[in-house]
Amino acid sequence: VFNAKTAELLSHHQVEIQQKFPKEGWVEQDPKEILKSVQECVERTCEKLQQLNIDITNIKAIGVSNQRETTVVWDKLTGEPLYNAIVWLDLRTQSTVERLLKRVPGNNKSFFKFRTGLPLSTYFSAVKLRWLLDNVEEIRQAVDNGRALFGTIDSWLIWCLTGGKNGGVHCTDVTNASRTMLFNIHSLDWDPELCQFFDIPMEILPKVRSSSEIYGLMKICPSLKSGALTGVPISGCLGDQSAALVGQMCFRDGQAKNTYGTGCFLLCNTGQKSVFSEHGLLTTIAYKLGRDKPVYYALEGSVAIAGAVVRWLRDNLGIVKTSQEVEKLAAEVGTSYGCYFVPAFSGLYAPYWEPSARGIICGLTQFTNKNHIAFAALEAVCFQTREILDAMNKDCGIPLSQLQVDGGMTNNKVLMQLQSDILCIPVVKPSMPETTALGAAMAAGAAEGVGIWSLNPGDLTAVTCERFEPQINPEESEYRYARWKKAVMKSMGWETSEASPNG
């Protein structure tokens, strides 16, 4: 919860959501657990506000932000999800992608790029939805019976919170729609030809709205004991990376931010024109802050694994008990001692779009220990950012003079210093790292009919920041980066999609 005049964070609550890995490369979440976590966060945050003697009837608008491509299909009559949500970095659709590619002239994965801004990849919602229609009998039947609704997580939450099976609003915003591969980023509408290509019935798709308008009112949920926020408009909706761009106030051409979450996402505002990348970046919708406001575009570099590598060191290797310890281990050695880690757990995203890559740790000697591996893991996040920043500089023609950063991992000071060293430019971090939530709040508060948040640059409060300046010489940085590139080459072409004997 933010103060609309000062953008100050008043209260917050967070709950970690369980990831499920039913098979290798599969990543799922329970849509009901996601909804429950949102309701719990609302409840707890309202309690915290009351403890601060802040009247919760002062809450004037609600914004929603979400991980973007994650796909869910539910039954509009029962309100029940028909399968777990398939998470954005899930890889089960590799064979679906290959099958679809055969129907594209020249097997060209960029065939739809000028319409969608995206390459044909396991990453986007259309192929996940195609997999669900091909493999889940209940979903096929619900579609045939006219009972199925599809959405990314924003659509699922807004539908549930505005009444669900009793009149819930089925909508999404342009930023989330632009990540489905079914949306034309120029006409700002679902594209009938794309829906035909993926063989997806258009009647299951949500209505596409701007990122800042009243979609519906919060209804009482049985699990919200206090009836908190009933009747408050839900009036902001942005995919998480667009929300962070807004929260970082990157409203001018050429302004960019990098968010360090599960993955890593560098977005650069290209204004009211869509710029198409020659270097493996995506063209995506940055925001459209009002029904009658213009649409703004962004170039985006997406890295699948950032914070997830820390989670992996914790949960899979067990070399740390908490994510914070990785920073401590890395700080103790201050070098990877020639060890390089390419965390291509879900293949490589930008700038390679190489689904056959797999994770590798190389350059190991008898001297290497867990500290070096922790350092190499953090360095991997920085090298991946450097790759997409290089691509962006080539596409935009204007090198960034500093990088604005946000997201959970930015609390790691070793990582932030490393990032500055590897990019050879300053890294600037706002003192309040929850910029994704802030962006959603700004969109909600600025909506027509709410009008309590001004988005005029002159009215926006300057944010206090921490700066990290490069501390190593550029030659050293280039040498390490070249070695990293060598490691990336070794990670490619590892996996073939033919079924292995044990899988």
Salt bridges, closest charged atoms under 4 A:
GLU16 OE2 - ARG311 NH2 2.84
GLU16 OE2 - ARG314 NH2 3.69
GLU28 OE2 - ARG92 NH2 2.78
GLU40 OE2 - HIS13 NE2 3.99
GLU47 OE2 - ARG44 NH1 3.14
GLU69 OE2 - ARG68 NE 3.76
GLU69 OE2 - ARG179 NE 2.77
ASP75 OD2 - ARG147 NH2 2.79
GLU80 OE1 - LYS32 NZ 2.81
ASP90 OD2 - ARG92 NH2 2.95
ASP134 OD2 - ARG99 NH2 3.07
ASP134 OD1 - ARG130 NH2 2.58
GLU137 OE1 - ARG140 NH2 2.56
ASP191 OD1 - ARG115 NH1 3.14
GLU193 OE1 - ARG115 NH2 3.22
ASP199 OD2 - ARG130 NH1 3.89
GLU213 OE2 - ARG209 NE 2.75
GLU213 OE2 - ARG291 NE 3.44
ASP240 OD1 - ARG68 NE 3.62
ASP253 OD2 - LYS273 NZ 3.66
GLU300 OE2 - ARG68 NH2 2.64
GLU300 OE1 - ARG179 NH1 3.04
ASP315 OD1 - ARG314 NE 2.63
GLU379 OE2 - ARG480 NH2 2.64
GLU387 OE2 - LYS485 NZ 3.41
ASP390 OD1 - ARG386 NE 3.32
ASP395 OD1 - HIS279 ND1 2.91
GLU466 OE2 - LYS413 NZ 3.60
GLU469 OE2 - ARG467 NE 3.13
GLU476 OE2 - ARG480 NH1 3.17
GLU478 OE2 - ARG386 NH2 2.96
